[in-house]
Amino acid sequence: MRMALAACLVLSLLGGTGAGEQCGGPPAAASTHSVPAPRLSPEERLSPHMPAPLRCDACLAIAFQIEQQLRRAEGKLGKKALKESDYIEVLERSCSQGWESYGVQELDGEKRLSGPGLPGQQSLSVMVSGGPWPSRLSKLCHSYVGEQGEAQIYGAHRQGAAALQQLLCHGDKGPCAGRKQRHDPPKELQNEL
């Protein structure tokens, strides 16, 4: 250990390029980025309901989570169809989960819900999670199950993830009706060393 410290001291005294980096110090030319957190309106911060501009994203997140939970339950049975009592239990568990992995990000100047199953997430942005978002998603999930019914949701799931998403989110009165599909921003090329 003393040899390593002595070597670092000698390198830094000699002013070798990158000596600080090699010895665990700060990088020679560190660049900093400032990314502000999204500014939330009073409705977005305080309302118990999902704000209207985020309902499509919320629906897509809910459809994704329901699909994942039902697929996992069927996987335990070898992909066989679930009994009614089983899929009702899975749907209840899907809606009652924690939802802590979801929050709001500002993407291209627009606030969007972000988390598993949602496209367009950027690595260099701040996500505001926790707070009212988990309970809003849970309430919305329960309302979708109540409106559509467990049997209809499970039937759509059996047709595929797109059918479930269509049923919950893109139908005539769905929160994504008439909305353009959200596209992921093109991935930037990275220089590899």
GUVEX-907523 format. One line per 8 residues: number of its first residue (from 1); their letters; for each residue x, y, z of N, C-alpha, C. Coordinates in nm, 3 decimals. Last residue first. Example, Ala and Ser with C-alpha at 12.3 -4.5 7.8 and 13.67 -1.06 7.14 Angstrom:
2
2) sa) 1.285,-0.225,0.708,1.367,-0.106,0.714,1.290,0.003,0.787 ~ 1.319,-0.569,0.780,1.230,-0.450,0.780,1.320,-0.330,0.780
//
This chain:
193
193) lenqlekp) -1.338,0.285,-2.655,-1.193,0.296,-2.640,-1.124,0.169,-2.678 ~ -1.603,0.392,-2.859,-1.546,0.291,-2.771,-1.396,0.306,-2.770 ~ -1.844,0.634,-2.871,-1.706,0.603,-2.907,-1.655,0.499,-2.808 ~ -2.178,0.570,-2.954,-2.078,0.590,-2.850,-1.941,0.553,-2.904 ~ -2.453,0.728,-3.103,-2.338,0.641,-3.117,-2.236,0.673,-3.009 ~ -2.770,0.748,-2.949,-2.648,0.813,-2.994,-2.536,0.711,-3.005 ~ -3.078,0.633,-3.066,-2.965,0.614,-2.975,-2.841,0.678,-3.034 ~ -3.356,0.842,-3.123,-3.248,0.759,-3.176,-3.133,0.751,-3.077
185) pdhrqkrg) -3.624,0.810,-2.886,-3.528,0.893,-2.957,-3.416,0.805,-3.010 ~ -3.910,0.612,-2.953,-3.786,0.630,-2.878,-3.695,0.723,-2.956 ~ -4.235,0.747,-2.997,-4.115,0.684,-3.053,-3.996,0.711,-2.964 ~ -4.569,0.688,-2.931,-4.447,0.751,-2.881,-4.327,0.676,-2.935 ~ -4.828,0.726,-3.161,-4.742,0.635,-3.086,-4.615,0.709,-3.049 ~ -5.062,0.991,-3.116,-4.954,0.929,-3.193,-4.877,0.835,-3.102 ~ -5.395,0.939,-3.012,-5.262,0.992,-2.983,-5.160,0.918,-3.066 ~ -5.642,0.824,-3.031,-5.612,0.937,-3.117,-5.475,0.999,-3.095
177) acpgkdgh) -5.627,0.708,-2.701,-5.706,0.714,-2.825,-5.671,0.841,-2.902 ~ -5.514,0.677,-2.457,-5.421,0.696,-2.569,-5.494,0.706,-2.702 ~ -5.723,0.629,-2.281,-5.644,0.750,-2.263,-5.543,0.776,-2.376 ~ -6.019,0.514,-2.459,-5.892,0.492,-2.388,-5.809,0.619,-2.380 ~ -6.246,0.513,-2.604,-6.242,0.603,-2.489,-6.113,0.588,-2.408 ~ -6.175,0.333,-2.811,-6.243,0.460,-2.840,-6.231,0.560,-2.726 ~ -5.850,0.199,-2.706,-5.989,0.190,-2.752,-6.049,0.328,-2.773 ~ -5.597,0.205,-2.598,-5.616,0.263,-2.731,-5.758,0.253,-2.783
169) cllqqlaa) -5.588,0.086,-2.334,-5.533,0.220,-2.362,-5.576,0.283,-2.493 ~ -5.708,-0.169,-2.302,-5.701,-0.075,-2.191,-5.673,0.069,-2.236 ~ -5.704,-0.290,-2.562,-5.824,-0.291,-2.478,-5.820,-0.180,-2.374 ~ -5.436,-0.253,-2.641,-5.546,-0.197,-2.721,-5.672,-0.186,-2.636 ~ -5.304,-0.403,-2.447,-5.278,-0.260,-2.456,-5.389,-0.191,-2.534 ~ -5.402,-0.656,-2.519,-5.428,-0.602,-2.385,-5.409,-0.450,-2.385 ~ -5.299,-0.678,-2.776,-5.444,-0.681,-2.756,-5.481,-0.624,-2.620 ~ -5.024,-0.679,-2.727,-5.082,-0.570,-2.806,-5.234,-0.563,-2.788
161) agqrhagy) -4.985,-0.918,-2.586,-4.965,-0.790,-2.517,-5.029,-0.674,-2.592 ~ -5.244,-1.165,-2.661,-5.113,-1.102,-2.674,-5.108,-0.965,-2.609 ~ -5.462,-1.312,-2.600,-5.442,-1.280,-2.742,-5.306,-1.215,-2.767 ~ -5.456,-1.318,-2.328,-5.435,-1.445,-2.397,-5.414,-1.425,-2.547 ~ -5.527,-1.051,-2.273,-5.391,-1.098,-2.245,-5.361,-1.227,-2.322 ~ -5.799,-1.064,-2.332,-5.710,-0.982,-2.416,-5.565,-1.024,-2.396 ~ -5.881,-1.231,-2.121,-5.900,-1.274,-2.260,-5.810,-1.195,-2.355 ~ -5.826,-1.067,-1.903,-5.751,-1.191,-1.919,-5.764,-1.244,-2.062
153) iqaegqeg) -6.011,-0.863,-1.953,-5.868,-0.831,-1.947,-5.786,-0.958,-1.969 ~ -6.250,-1.006,-1.934,-6.216,-0.941,-2.060,-6.067,-0.906,-2.065 ~ -6.238,-1.093,-1.665,-6.245,-1.192,-1.774,-6.205,-1.128,-1.907 ~ -6.236,-0.853,-1.513,-6.122,-0.944,-1.511,-6.120,-1.040,-1.630 ~ -6.342,-0.543,-1.652,-6.372,-0.675,-1.598,-6.253,-0.769,-1.613 ~ -6.330,-0.274,-1.720,-6.323,-0.376,-1.825,-6.366,-0.514,-1.777 ~ -6.364,-0.136,-1.472,-6.436,-0.097,-1.594,-6.443,-0.210,-1.696 ~ -6.189,-0.269,-1.293,-6.332,-0.257,-1.264,-6.414,-0.224,-1.388
145) vyshclks) -5.945,-0.236,-1.422,-5.994,-0.373,-1.398,-6.144,-0.369,-1.370 ~ -5.931,0.043,-1.414,-5.934,-0.027,-1.543,-5.989,-0.168,-1.527 ~ -5.923,0.086,-1.135,-6.037,0.138,-1.212,-6.046,0.070,-1.349 ~ -5.679,-0.032,-1.067,-5.804,-0.088,-1.013,-5.925,-0.039,-1.093 ~ -5.512,0.150,-1.206,-5.513,0.009,-1.241,-5.642,-0.057,-1.193 ~ -5.562,0.385,-1.063,-5.596,0.379,-1.204,-5.604,0.233,-1.251 ~ -5.457,0.315,-0.811,-5.599,0.351,-0.826,-5.645,0.338,-0.970 ~ -5.185,0.274,-0.884,-5.264,0.167,-0.824,-5.413,0.194,-0.840
137) lrspwpgg) -5.110,0.529,-0.975,-5.106,0.414,-1.066,-5.191,0.299,-1.013 ~ -5.143,0.676,-0.739,-5.220,0.711,-0.859,-5.224,0.594,-0.956 ~ -4.955,0.559,-0.571,-5.098,0.544,-0.539,-5.185,0.580,-0.658 ~ -4.710,0.629,-0.708,-4.750,0.489,-0.687,-4.900,0.473,-0.656 ~ -4.723,0.927,-0.712,-4.726,0.844,-0.833,-4.765,0.699,-0.807 ~ -4.696,1.092,-0.489,-4.830,1.048,-0.528,-4.834,0.947,-0.642 ~ -4.380,0.974,-0.384,-4.486,1.071,-0.366,-4.621,1.016,-0.408 ~ -4.188,0.821,-0.642,-4.245,0.820,-0.508,-4.358,0.919,-0.500
129) svmvslsq) -3.981,1.034,-0.852,-4.062,0.916,-0.824,-4.112,0.922,-0.680 ~ -3.860,1.212,-1.104,-3.922,1.234,-0.974,-4.015,1.117,-0.950 ~ -3.558,1.184,-1.271,-3.692,1.129,-1.256,-3.740,1.156,-1.115 ~ -3.357,1.367,-1.489,-3.393,1.344,-1.350,-3.536,1.291,-1.346 ~ -3.136,1.244,-1.742,-3.250,1.322,-1.698,-3.281,1.283,-1.554 ~ -2.978,1.073,-1.924,-2.934,1.198,-1.866,-3.055,1.287,-1.837 ~ -3.109,0.855,-2.033,-3.022,0.832,-1.919,-2.982,0.962,-1.851 ~ -3.455,0.858,-2.109,-3.321,0.906,-2.136,-3.236,0.888,-2.011
121) qgplgpgs) -3.713,0.665,-2.248,-3.642,0.710,-2.129,-3.500,0.750,-2.167 ~ -3.880,0.563,-2.450,-3.834,0.701,-2.455,-3.762,0.751,-2.333 ~ -4.146,0.347,-2.323,-4.037,0.386,-2.413,-3.992,0.529,-2.390 ~ -4.213,0.148,-2.043,-4.241,0.275,-2.111,-4.122,0.314,-2.197 ~ -4.137,-0.075,-1.903,-4.238,-0.091,-2.006,-4.273,0.036,-2.082 ~ -4.052,0.092,-1.602,-4.053,-0.031,-1.680,-4.169,-0.037,-1.779 ~ -4.062,0.455,-1.649,-4.044,0.333,-1.570,-4.050,0.212,-1.661 ~ -4.232,0.766,-1.649,-4.116,0.687,-1.685,-4.106,0.566,-1.593
113) lrkegdle) -4.442,1.006,-1.794,-4.425,0.903,-1.693,-4.313,0.813,-1.741 ~ -4.326,1.328,-1.891,-4.370,1.193,-1.926,-4.351,1.101,-1.808 ~ -4.336,1.661,-1.994,-4.336,1.568,-1.880,-4.396,1.437,-1.923 ~ -4.126,1.800,-2.237,-4.258,1.746,-2.208,-4.247,1.649,-2.091 ~ -3.871,1.869,-2.315,-3.959,1.975,-2.268,-4.100,1.929,-2.232 ~ -3.757,1.619,-2.372,-3.777,1.718,-2.478,-3.879,1.824,-2.440 ~ -3.886,1.499,-2.084,-3.821,1.455,-2.207,-3.856,1.553,-2.318 ~ -3.875,1.477,-1.750,-3.902,1.574,-1.855,-3.819,1.533,-1.976
105) qvgysewg) -4.038,1.219,-1.569,-3.919,1.277,-1.627,-3.963,1.383,-1.725 ~ -4.186,1.068,-1.287,-4.198,1.163,-1.398,-4.062,1.214,-1.438 ~ -4.207,0.713,-1.217,-4.202,0.854,-1.179,-4.213,0.940,-1.303 ~ -4.180,0.382,-1.087,-4.234,0.478,-1.183,-4.226,0.620,-1.127 ~ -4.114,0.206,-0.893,-4.017,0.222,-1.001,-4.066,0.319,-1.109 ~ -4.325,0.176,-0.715,-4.219,0.272,-0.683,-4.119,0.294,-0.795 ~ -4.540,0.000,-0.726,-4.529,0.101,-0.831,-4.419,0.202,-0.807 ~ -4.630,-0.216,-0.548,-4.575,-0.090,-0.499,-4.569,0.023,-0.600
97) qscsrelv) -4.951,-0.374,-0.630,-4.805,-0.371,-0.613,-4.758,-0.232,-0.575 ~ -5.217,-0.385,-0.688,-5.179,-0.351,-0.550,-5.030,-0.348,-0.526 ~ -5.240,-0.473,-0.948,-5.282,-0.336,-0.917,-5.236,-0.292,-0.778 ~ -5.143,-0.736,-0.924,-5.083,-0.643,-1.020,-5.115,-0.499,-0.982 ~ -5.322,-0.850,-0.743,-5.182,-0.833,-0.704,-5.111,-0.733,-0.796 ~ -5.548,-0.855,-0.906,-5.550,-0.780,-0.780,-5.407,-0.750,-0.734 ~ -5.456,-1.026,-1.107,-5.492,-0.888,-1.140,-5.497,-0.801,-1.015 ~ -5.423,-1.262,-0.957,-5.307,-1.200,-1.022,-5.337,-1.055,-1.057
89) eiydsekl) -5.690,-1.315,-0.882,-5.588,-1.290,-0.780,-5.466,-1.219,-0.839 ~ -5.798,-1.362,-1.134,-5.852,-1.253,-1.052,-5.751,-1.215,-0.943 ~ -5.656,-1.586,-1.212,-5.629,-1.460,-1.281,-5.689,-1.341,-1.208 ~ -5.760,-1.772,-1.018,-5.617,-1.740,-1.025,-5.592,-1.608,-1.096 ~ -6.031,-1.790,-1.070,-5.989,-1.744,-0.937,-5.841,-1.704,-0.937 ~ -6.020,-1.893,-1.335,-6.076,-1.761,-1.305,-6.029,-1.708,-1.170 ~ -5.704,-2.046,-1.411,-5.844,-2.055,-1.368,-5.890,-1.914,-1.332 ~ -5.496,-1.978,-1.698,-5.524,-1.972,-1.555,-5.673,-1.993,-1.528
81) akkglkge) -5.366,-2.189,-1.951,-5.458,-2.083,-1.910,-5.484,-2.093,-1.759 ~ -5.016,-2.277,-1.945,-5.159,-2.311,-1.950,-5.241,-2.191,-1.907 ~ -4.745,-2.241,-1.917,-4.814,-2.160,-2.019,-4.961,-2.197,-2.036 ~ -4.679,-2.385,-1.687,-4.637,-2.435,-1.818,-4.714,-2.369,-1.931 ~ -4.742,-2.254,-1.460,-4.829,-2.366,-1.498,-4.791,-2.425,-1.633 ~ -4.566,-2.049,-1.450,-4.559,-2.148,-1.341,-4.644,-2.271,-1.372 ~ -4.655,-1.898,-1.662,-4.528,-1.968,-1.674,-4.511,-2.074,-1.566 ~ -4.877,-1.772,-1.557,-4.897,-1.880,-1.655,-4.770,-1.963,-1.672
73) arrlqqei) -4.746,-1.584,-1.396,-4.835,-1.683,-1.335,-4.860,-1.801,-1.429 ~ -4.609,-1.435,-1.594,-4.533,-1.505,-1.490,-4.619,-1.614,-1.425 ~ -4.826,-1.331,-1.735,-4.731,-1.419,-1.803,-4.651,-1.501,-1.701 ~ -4.939,-1.166,-1.537,-5.015,-1.280,-1.591,-4.923,-1.380,-1.661 ~ -4.726,-0.982,-1.498,-4.776,-1.064,-1.386,-4.854,-1.186,-1.437 ~ -4.701,-0.865,-1.755,-4.588,-0.934,-1.692,-4.636,-1.028,-1.582 ~ -4.958,-0.751,-1.792,-4.907,-0.853,-1.885,-4.795,-0.934,-1.821 ~ -4.956,-0.564,-1.584,-5.056,-0.671,-1.585,-5.008,-0.785,-1.674
65) qfaialca) -4.743,-0.399,-1.672,-4.734,-0.472,-1.545,-4.834,-0.586,-1.537 ~ -4.846,-0.302,-1.919,-4.719,-0.375,-1.913,-4.711,-0.459,-1.785 ~ -5.075,-0.166,-1.834,-5.088,-0.280,-1.926,-4.962,-0.366,-1.923 ~ -4.946,0.033,-1.679,-5.038,-0.063,-1.616,-5.055,-0.186,-1.704 ~ -4.807,0.172,-1.876,-4.734,0.110,-1.765,-4.819,0.003,-1.698 ~ -5.020,0.263,-2.032,-4.920,0.174,-2.092,-4.839,0.102,-1.984 ~ -5.144,0.431,-1.845,-5.216,0.314,-1.897,-5.117,0.213,-1.957 ~ -4.948,0.627,-1.813,-4.989,0.546,-1.698,-5.058,0.419,-1.745
57) dcrlpapm) -4.944,0.739,-2.069,-4.824,0.672,-2.018,-4.860,0.580,-1.902 ~ -5.207,0.846,-2.061,-5.170,0.746,-2.163,-5.046,0.668,-2.116 ~ -5.195,1.030,-1.846,-5.281,0.910,-1.838,-5.247,0.805,-1.942 ~ -5.066,1.269,-1.848,-4.985,1.150,-1.817,-5.066,1.021,-1.817 ~ -5.248,1.475,-1.891,-5.142,1.454,-1.991,-5.058,1.327,-1.967 ~ -5.418,1.446,-1.652,-5.463,1.405,-1.786,-5.349,1.385,-1.886 ~ -5.273,1.312,-1.354,-5.297,1.426,-1.443,-5.326,1.379,-1.586 ~ -5.439,1.091,-1.145,-5.335,1.100,-1.247,-5.366,1.219,-1.337
49) hpslreep) -5.538,1.221,-0.823,-5.566,1.160,-0.953,-5.448,1.180,-1.048 ~ -5.482,1.369,-0.602,-5.479,1.224,-0.585,-5.500,1.148,-0.717 ~ -5.260,1.648,-0.649,-5.386,1.581,-0.679,-5.375,1.431,-0.654 ~ -4.997,1.751,-0.609,-5.089,1.735,-0.498,-5.216,1.655,-0.526 ~ -4.830,1.771,-0.839,-4.773,1.743,-0.708,-4.876,1.697,-0.606 ~ -4.999,1.823,-1.051,-4.907,1.710,-1.061,-4.847,1.673,-0.926 ~ -5.125,2.056,-0.956,-5.202,1.935,-0.982,-5.112,1.812,-0.984 ~ -4.906,2.236,-0.943,-4.975,2.195,-0.819,-5.058,2.069,-0.840
41) slrpapvs) -4.653,2.102,-1.169,-4.761,2.195,-1.137,-4.825,2.152,-1.005 ~ -4.305,2.052,-1.148,-4.440,1.997,-1.142,-4.540,2.104,-1.102 ~ -4.028,2.045,-1.340,-4.108,2.135,-1.257,-4.252,2.087,-1.264 ~ -3.786,1.786,-1.323,-3.903,1.844,-1.388,-3.979,1.934,-1.290 ~ -3.455,1.891,-1.231,-3.570,1.804,-1.211,-3.690,1.867,-1.280 ~ -3.187,1.967,-1.462,-3.286,2.003,-1.361,-3.396,1.898,-1.349 ~ -2.865,1.888,-1.493,-2.994,1.841,-1.540,-3.097,1.874,-1.433 ~ -2.556,1.976,-1.596,-2.661,2.014,-1.504,-2.794,1.973,-1.564
33) htsaaapp) -2.240,1.829,-1.609,-2.369,1.848,-1.674,-2.469,1.884,-1.567 ~ -1.891,1.874,-1.650,-2.009,1.863,-1.565,-2.133,1.892,-1.648 ~ -1.586,1.708,-1.710,-1.694,1.792,-1.760,-1.816,1.770,-1.671 ~ -1.255,1.716,-1.606,-1.389,1.665,-1.580,-1.493,1.762,-1.635 ~ -0.970,1.666,-1.676,-1.061,1.760,-1.741,-1.203,1.708,-1.725 ~ -0.859,1.478,-1.487,-0.791,1.602,-1.523,-0.886,1.704,-1.582 ~ -1.064,1.340,-1.225,-1.014,1.341,-1.362,-0.957,1.478,-1.397 ~ -0.945,1.319,-0.886,-1.044,1.362,-0.984,-0.983,1.362,-1.125
25) ggcqegag) -0.761,1.014,-0.800,-0.801,1.154,-0.783,-0.904,1.193,-0.887 ~ -0.657,0.767,-0.838,-0.787,0.775,-0.775,-0.834,0.917,-0.750 ~ -0.428,0.766,-0.983,-0.415,0.749,-0.838,-0.549,0.766,-0.767 ~ -0.501,0.821,-1.240,-0.444,0.690,-1.211,-0.438,0.664,-1.062 ~ -0.587,1.088,-1.217,-0.682,0.983,-1.254,-0.630,0.847,-1.214 ~ -0.348,1.219,-1.157,-0.458,1.222,-1.061,-0.560,1.113,-1.088 ~ -0.207,1.177,-1.391,-0.160,1.118,-1.266,-0.270,1.115,-1.163 ~ -0.260,1.288,-1.637,-0.350,1.183,-1.589,-0.305,1.122,-1.459
17) tggllslv) 0.070,1.359,-1.702,-0.066,1.374,-1.749,-0.149,1.257,-1.700 ~ 0.284,1.428,-1.424,0.246,1.341,-1.536,0.100,1.361,-1.571 ~ 0.418,1.574,-1.235,0.317,1.638,-1.318,0.278,1.556,-1.439 ~ 0.588,1.487,-1.048,0.645,1.502,-1.180,0.546,1.565,-1.277 ~ 0.406,1.470,-0.841,0.513,1.569,-0.834,0.577,1.594,-0.969 ~ 0.247,1.258,-0.925,0.186,1.390,-0.914,0.290,1.500,-0.905 ~ 0.436,1.048,-0.919,0.370,1.085,-1.043,0.311,1.225,-1.036 ~ 0.499,1.046,-0.644,0.603,1.075,-0.742,0.540,1.119,-0.874
9) lcaalamr) 0.248,0.975,-0.540,0.310,1.101,-0.499,0.416,1.142,-0.601 ~ 0.213,0.724,-0.653,0.120,0.833,-0.684,0.180,0.968,-0.652 ~ 0.424,0.588,-0.529,0.422,0.599,-0.674,0.328,0.712,-0.717 ~ 0.342,0.601,-0.262,0.468,0.665,-0.302,0.471,0.686,-0.453 ~ 0.112,0.448,-0.274,0.104,0.589,-0.236,0.228,0.664,-0.280 ~ 0.225,0.201,-0.341,0.128,0.263,-0.433,0.115,0.411,-0.402 ~ 0.382,0.152,-0.117,0.447,0.163,-0.247,0.354,0.234,-0.345 ~ 0.194,0.122,0.081,0.283,0.238,0.087,0.353,0.261,-0.046
1) m) 0.082,-0.119,0.000,0.000,0.000,0.000,0.087,0.125,0.000
//
